[in-house]
Amino acid sequence: YTDRLDYLAGMNMDLGWTLTVEKLMGLDVSERTRHLRVIVCELNRIASHLVGLATFGMEMGALTGMTNGFRERELVLDLLEEITGLRMDHAYVRPGGLAQDLPEGAVEHIREFLKIMPKRVADFHRLLTGQPIWQRRLKDVGYRDVTGCLALGVTGPILRAAGLPWDMRKTEPYLGYETYD
């Protein structure tokens, strides 16, 4: 059992595999571990959305959107590096726990980020969604209704934008996501 856990901990496992291994092995993690996993998952999600905005902005000719998206993503990647030791593919979540606890100062840095980010999101909204050229380039282009999205296996924000309020974190919760707003 211990040998298997040590072997699995050394692998670069994503959250889904880790949760599966924990379930199969009957492992339970502390509430703190679940909270830290959520923080890392949400930071990773923010980084992913920012790179999506940045590349979408580039494709639509909104170069400021691109540069701002990558700039904000760097803030997130810096936090992930501070917490996990790596910017991407951090192997932080391990069966039975985490690779390490938060380093000193990480909580303060996360709080600083949380103060900055709402204004930056509002800036993105003004820069992109509130911009007439952006709207003309995107309005009535590539529309998919819920039925079309489901037929194509679309998930996440695109499915929610089509009108189906489906968020796995809430509809089939894990890590205690059902307790978060």
Backbone torsions as a table, in degrees:
resi	resn	phi	psi	omega
1	TYR	NA	-51.7	-179.8
2	THR	-64.2	-40.9	178.1
3	ASP	-59.9	-43.2	179.6
4	ARG	-63.3	-42.2	-179.0
5	LEU	-64.8	-43.3	177.6
6	ASP	-61.2	-41.9	178.7
7	TYR	-62.3	-48.4	-178.8
8	LEU	-64.7	-37.1	-179.4
9	ALA	-63.7	-29.6	-179.9
10	GLY	-76.5	-15.1	-178.6
11	MET	-82.7	154.9	176.0
12	ASN	-86.1	87.0	-174.1
13	MET	-101.5	140.6	175.1
14	ASP	-83.4	175.0	-174.6
15	LEU	-61.2	-42.9	-178.2
16	GLY	-58.6	-44.9	178.7
17	TRP	-66.3	-40.8	-179.5
18	THR	-61.8	-46.0	179.6
19	LEU	-63.9	-36.3	177.6
20	THR	-65.0	-46.7	179.3
21	VAL	-61.0	-43.5	179.8
22	GLU	-61.8	-41.3	179.6
23	LYS	-65.2	-45.5	-179.8
24	LEU	-63.5	-34.8	-177.2
25	MET	-92.5	-1.4	179.6
26	GLY	70.1	28.4	-179.5
27	LEU	-87.4	140.4	173.8
28	ASP	-123.0	142.6	-179.4
29	VAL	-110.7	161.5	-178.6
30	SER	-70.1	162.1	177.4
31	GLU	-61.5	-40.0	178.1
32	ARG	-59.7	-43.5	178.4
33	THR	-60.3	-44.5	178.7
34	ARG	-60.9	-43.0	179.3
35	HIS	-62.6	-44.3	-179.8
36	LEU	-66.0	-37.3	175.8
37	ARG	-61.6	-42.5	178.5
38	VAL	-62.1	-43.7	-180.0
39	ILE	-59.1	-47.8	-180.0
40	VAL	-64.6	-41.9	178.4
41	CYS	-61.4	-44.1	-178.0
42	GLU	-70.7	-36.8	174.3
43	LEU	-62.2	-42.4	178.2
44	ASN	-62.9	-40.4	178.6
45	ARG	-63.1	-42.7	178.3
46	ILE	-61.5	-45.6	178.6
47	ALA	-59.5	-41.1	179.8
48	SER	-64.0	-45.3	179.1
49	HIS	-65.0	-36.5	179.4
50	LEU	-67.0	-40.1	177.5
51	VAL	-68.5	-33.3	175.1
52	GLY	-63.0	-46.4	176.7
53	LEU	-61.4	-43.3	-177.6
54	ALA	-63.0	-48.7	-177.7
55	THR	-70.8	-34.6	176.6
56	PHE	-65.7	-41.4	176.6
57	GLY	-60.1	-42.3	179.1
58	MET	-61.7	-44.0	-178.9
59	GLU	-66.4	-27.5	-179.6
60	MET	-92.5	1.4	178.6
61	GLY	85.0	14.5	178.5
62	ALA	-100.0	79.3	-174.1
63	LEU	-65.5	-30.6	176.2
64	THR	-65.6	-38.2	175.1
65	GLY	-60.2	-39.9	178.7
66	MET	-63.9	-51.5	-176.6
67	THR	-65.4	-38.9	178.6
68	ASN	-67.1	-39.5	178.9
69	GLY	-61.1	-45.5	179.2
70	PHE	-70.2	-32.6	177.7
71	ARG	-63.0	-47.3	-179.1
72	GLU	-67.4	-35.9	178.6
73	ARG	-61.0	-36.7	178.2
74	GLU	-60.3	-37.2	177.0
75	LEU	-59.6	-43.5	-179.0
76	VAL	-68.2	-45.4	-179.8
77	LEU	-63.3	-34.4	175.3
78	ASP	-62.8	-41.3	177.1
79	LEU	-63.8	-45.6	179.3
80	LEU	-60.6	-39.6	178.2
81	GLU	-65.1	-40.8	178.8
82	GLU	-62.7	-42.4	-176.2
83	ILE	-74.8	-45.4	-169.7
84	THR	-105.2	-19.4	-176.0
85	GLY	99.1	-14.0	179.7
86	LEU	-136.5	153.3	-179.2
87	ARG	-79.1	-36.0	179.3
88	MET	-140.5	160.1	-179.2
89	ASP	48.8	55.4	-168.6
90	HIS	-80.1	-14.0	-180.0
91	ALA	49.9	38.9	-177.3
92	TYR	-82.3	-40.9	-179.8
93	VAL	-82.5	123.2	-177.1
94	ARG	-126.5	152.1	175.1
95	PRO	-55.6	125.6	179.9
96	GLY	89.9	-4.0	179.8
97	GLY	166.3	-135.7	-177.9
98	LEU	-133.9	162.0	178.4
99	ALA	-65.0	-33.2	-178.7
100	GLN	-166.1	165.5	176.3
101	ASP	-80.4	172.5	177.4
102	LEU	-63.3	136.7	176.0
103	PRO	-73.2	160.2	178.3
104	GLU	-58.4	133.4	178.5
105	GLY	92.2	-12.3	-176.6
106	ALA	-64.9	-40.9	-179.1
107	VAL	-60.6	-43.2	179.4
108	GLU	-64.1	-39.8	179.6
109	HIS	-67.3	-37.2	176.4
110	ILE	-65.1	-43.3	178.5
111	ARG	-62.1	-39.7	176.8
112	GLU	-61.6	-44.1	178.3
113	PHE	-59.9	-43.3	-179.0
114	LEU	-66.8	-22.7	174.6
115	LYS	-77.3	-36.5	-176.4
116	ILE	-77.4	-42.3	-167.1
117	MET	-63.1	-39.3	179.4
118	PRO	-57.8	-39.1	177.3
119	LYS	-66.5	-39.4	179.7
120	ARG	-65.2	-37.7	176.9
121	VAL	-64.1	-42.2	177.0
122	ALA	-62.7	-38.0	176.6
123	ASP	-62.5	-42.2	176.4
124	PHE	-60.1	-43.3	-179.5
125	HIS	-59.6	-47.0	178.8
126	ARG	-64.8	-42.0	-176.1
127	LEU	-69.3	-37.7	-173.2
128	LEU	-109.0	-71.2	-172.0
129	THR	-66.3	-28.1	179.2
130	GLY	-90.3	4.4	-174.4
131	GLN	-95.4	125.5	-175.4
132	PRO	-58.9	-39.5	-179.7
133	ILE	-64.6	-45.5	177.8
134	TRP	-57.2	-46.6	-179.1
135	GLN	-62.5	-43.9	179.5
136	ARG	-62.5	-36.0	-179.3
137	ARG	-72.3	-22.8	-173.1
138	LEU	-113.0	-22.0	-175.5
139	LYS	-63.0	130.0	178.9
140	ASP	61.6	25.0	177.2
141	VAL	-114.2	128.4	175.0
142	GLY	66.6	30.7	-179.1
143	TYR	-71.2	136.3	172.9
144	ARG	-131.6	130.2	173.8
145	ASP	-84.1	177.8	-176.8
146	VAL	-58.3	-44.1	-179.3
147	THR	-59.7	-45.1	178.4
148	GLY	-63.7	-40.5	178.5
149	CYS	-63.4	-45.2	-179.8
150	LEU	-64.3	-38.5	179.3
151	ALA	-63.7	-31.3	-179.2
152	LEU	-92.5	-3.8	-179.4
153	GLY	77.0	23.6	-179.9
154	VAL	-69.9	140.0	179.9
155	THR	-132.7	-176.3	171.4
156	GLY	65.6	-145.9	-173.6
157	PRO	-61.7	-30.4	-179.5
158	ILE	-69.3	-42.2	177.3
159	LEU	-64.1	-41.3	178.5
160	ARG	-66.1	-37.3	178.2
161	ALA	-65.5	-28.6	178.3
162	ALA	-74.6	-12.9	175.7
163	GLY	118.0	1.0	177.7
164	LEU	-103.0	110.9	-176.6
165	PRO	-75.9	63.2	-176.5
166	TRP	-104.1	113.2	177.2
167	ASP	-132.6	111.7	-176.9
168	MET	-52.4	-31.0	-179.2
169	ARG	-64.2	-23.2	179.9
170	LYS	-108.2	-40.1	-175.7
171	THR	-76.8	-33.6	174.8
172	GLU	-135.1	70.3	-168.6
173	PRO	-63.0	151.5	176.4
174	TYR	-145.0	160.2	179.5
175	LEU	57.5	15.8	-178.7
176	GLY	83.1	15.8	-179.6
177	TYR	-57.0	-26.5	179.8
178	GLU	-64.0	-16.5	-179.4
179	THR	-92.5	-5.7	-178.2
180	TYR	-99.2	149.1	175.8
181	ASP	-88.3	NA	NA
